[in-house]
Amino acid sequence: MAEHTTVIVIGAGVAGLTLGNILLRNGIDCVVLEKYPREHVEQRQRAGTLDSRGVRMFREQGLEEVLAHDASTEVEGGFFLDGEELPIDFADDAGDSLFLPQQVLVRNLTDVFLRAGGDLRFEADGITLGNLEHPVVRYGDRVLTADFVAGCDGDRGVSRTAFPAGVLTRYSREYGYAWLSVLAEVPTNPSGMAIHARGLAGMIPRGAHASRLYLQCALDDDLARWPDERVWSELEARFGRPVAPGRIADKRLVPLRNVVHSPMQHGRLHLLGDAAHIVPPMSAKGIHLALFDAEVFARGILRQVKEDDPSVLESYSETCLSHVWNYQAFAAWITDLMHDAGDASYAGEFRKRVARAELERQFTSPAAGRLFAEFTAGVA
Ligand SMILES: Cc1cc2nc3c(=O)[nH]c(=O)nc-3n(C[C@H](O)[C@H](O)[C@H](O)COP(=O)(O)OP(=O)(O)OC[C@H]3O[C@@H](n4cnc5c(N)ncnc54)[C@H](O)[C@@H]3O)c2cc1C
């Protein structure tokens, strides 16, 4: 016998768990299926902050407890150019935004969902999805049917592959470089992003005793070429000031790209978050977009189920894509601005001076500054 539910959510990341919690609080049946074990999902470290819009959204949904975190590090950081710190005050732009590591948010969302009686199934491996008009989801020997499916399974998930051939268009931009992304057990000092002829560098707090370190590198770079000593010496060179080394817990290479899959719905299957779009991490807007999609989709389901009104669901893709493209534009702008200052083939010195002018304009022109602040706060 197939089990039936109103919404099957595939993937227990930020998008899937936020959606599951909103639906559950509003009395809508749902089942969340996650491929990996709980420990794996809760330890995956990526983003570190939640923007103002995200914080307000959780409060408005009555989910303030998912924001709980014991470290009190404030969102902070500056811009450095050739070792000089530009006089830019981030704090005013941050508004309500919160230091909240992604794995803490995911852990909190999981706890709240399970405590409220939510149906969350880890290790649901080998999911297949068929008949998008009357969705049927299979994994192992289980068969589930649903009125709607939310594909929240990230860029490498299975949901997108269920779209019939020819329906989806993939728009993308590859930057031709990558970030070496490092997790280190040291306090963050200095804190912020540095533009330098050797490439971009970043040092962002992940609590009082840990930092995420970023170094722009070649797309075909190799972790073997980045022993710990080289990570610390490159950070010092690019920030132009001493950096105290510490234990490095993790290193990986992340290619920078923008991706949008359009449309974000077909039949009763809807894509949310990274399953539908990727922004380069320089913009720090991946979580913002995942939460936006989850909120719009949840509103659509509530309107459909409670008022028999399909209008919000029918325009889900259109509503989200207009927001997604707005943030893709911001992500492409800030990524271009901060990189390639040292690329001789790409007029690096010229670009560096343009970057200084642009950054200074953000903080001296009320109009430009307002727009930058609106994007960083997530309210643009
Ligand atoms: C190094 C790095 C740094 C980043 N920094 C930032 C940042 O500073 N700020 C920011 O906002 N964003 C950042 N991001 C992006 C952010 O992490 C993502 O945008 C965000 O995780 C998207 O949430 P999601 O729920 O859509 O996808 P995910 O968080 O990827 O969740 C997808 C879930 O689906 C599960 N899944 C996958 N396949 C299947 C399957 N077949 N069946 C069932 N379940 C499946 C996965 O295990 C996972 O739990 C960063 C990303 C990286 C890689």
The ligand as a MOL file (V3000), in Angstrom:
LIG
                    3D

  0  0  0     0  0            999 V3000
M  V30 BEGIN CTAB
M  V30 COUNTS 53 58 0 0 0
M  V30 BEGIN ATOM
M  V30 1 C 31.8590 26.5130 0.7320 0
M  V30 2 C 30.4830 27.1070 0.6910 0
M  V30 3 C 30.2760 28.3100 1.3540 0
M  V30 4 C 29.0130 28.8770 1.3480 0
M  V30 5 N 28.8360 30.0340 2.0120 0
M  V30 6 C 27.6160 30.5990 2.0480 0
M  V30 7 C 27.3900 31.7920 2.7840 0
M  V30 8 O 28.2920 32.3450 3.4010 0
M  V30 9 N 26.1400 32.2890 2.7980 0
M  V30 10 C 25.0930 31.6860 2.1290 0
M  V30 11 O 23.9690 32.1760 2.1890 0
M  V30 12 N 25.2810 30.5470 1.4310 0
M  V30 13 C 26.5030 29.9960 1.3810 0
M  V30 14 N 26.6830 28.8470 0.6790 0
M  V30 15 C 25.5440 28.2670 -0.0580 0
M  V30 16 C 24.5630 27.5600 0.8830 0
M  V30 17 O 25.2570 26.6180 1.6750 0
M  V30 18 C 23.4820 26.8680 0.0380 0
M  V30 19 O 22.9240 27.8140 -0.8240 0
M  V30 20 C 22.3790 26.2390 0.8970 0
M  V30 21 O 22.8740 25.1100 1.5740 0
M  V30 22 C 21.1850 25.8250 0.0420 0
M  V30 23 O 20.2590 25.1410 0.8330 0
M  V30 24 P 19.3920 23.9520 0.2110 0
M  V30 25 O 18.4950 23.5060 1.3110 0
M  V30 26 O 18.7990 24.3960 -1.0670 0
M  V30 27 O 20.4410 22.8390 -0.1850 0
M  V30 28 P 21.3610 21.9150 0.7800 0
M  V30 29 O 21.7380 22.6630 2.0130 0
M  V30 30 O 22.4400 21.4020 -0.1000 0
M  V30 31 O 20.3980 20.7450 1.1950 0
M  V30 32 C 20.0310 19.7050 0.3040 0
M  V30 33 C 19.7050 18.4590 1.1120 0
M  V30 34 O 19.2300 17.4330 0.2360 0
M  V30 35 C 19.8990 16.2220 0.5580 0
M  V30 36 N 19.9250 15.3910 -0.6500 0
M  V30 37 C 20.7810 15.4740 -1.7030 0
M  V30 38 N 20.4700 14.5380 -2.6260 0
M  V30 39 C 19.4050 13.8750 -2.1470 0
M  V30 40 C 18.6220 12.7950 -2.6450 0
M  V30 41 N 18.8930 12.2270 -3.8400 0
M  V30 42 N 17.6000 12.3410 -1.8980 0
M  V30 43 C 17.2980 12.9280 -0.7010 0
M  V30 44 N 18.0070 13.9340 -0.1730 0
M  V30 45 C 19.0390 14.4110 -0.8920 0
M  V30 46 C 21.2770 16.6640 1.0190 0
M  V30 47 O 21.9210 15.6690 1.7880 0
M  V30 48 C 20.9140 17.9110 1.8380 0
M  V30 49 O 20.6140 17.5980 3.1710 0
M  V30 50 C 27.9410 28.2470 0.6620 0
M  V30 51 C 28.1470 27.0300 0.0030 0
M  V30 52 C 29.4160 26.4760 0.0170 0
M  V30 53 C 29.6160 25.1710 -0.7020 0
M  V30 END ATOM
M  V30 BEGIN BOND
M  V30 1 1 1 2
M  V30 2 1 2 3
M  V30 3 2 2 52
M  V30 4 2 3 4
M  V30 5 1 4 5
M  V30 6 1 4 50
M  V30 7 2 5 6
M  V30 8 1 6 7
M  V30 9 1 6 13
M  V30 10 2 7 8
M  V30 11 1 7 9
M  V30 12 1 9 10
M  V30 13 2 10 11
M  V30 14 1 10 12
M  V30 15 2 12 13
M  V30 16 1 13 14
M  V30 17 1 14 15
M  V30 18 1 14 50
M  V30 19 1 15 16
M  V30 20 1 16 17
M  V30 21 1 16 18
M  V30 22 1 18 19
M  V30 23 1 18 20
M  V30 24 1 20 21
M  V30 25 1 20 22
M  V30 26 1 22 23
M  V30 27 1 23 24
M  V30 28 2 24 25
M  V30 29 1 24 26
M  V30 30 1 24 27
M  V30 31 1 27 28
M  V30 32 2 28 29
M  V30 33 1 28 30
M  V30 34 1 28 31
M  V30 35 1 31 32
M  V30 36 1 32 33
M  V30 37 1 33 34
M  V30 38 1 33 48
M  V30 39 1 34 35
M  V30 40 1 35 36
M  V30 41 1 35 46
M  V30 42 1 36 37
M  V30 43 1 36 45
M  V30 44 2 37 38
M  V30 45 1 38 39
M  V30 46 1 39 40
M  V30 47 2 39 45
M  V30 48 1 40 41
M  V30 49 2 40 42
M  V30 50 1 42 43
M  V30 51 2 43 44
M  V30 52 1 44 45
M  V30 53 1 46 47
M  V30 54 1 46 48
M  V30 55 1 48 49
M  V30 56 2 50 51
M  V30 57 1 51 52
M  V30 58 1 52 53
M  V30 END BOND
M  V30 END CTAB
M  END
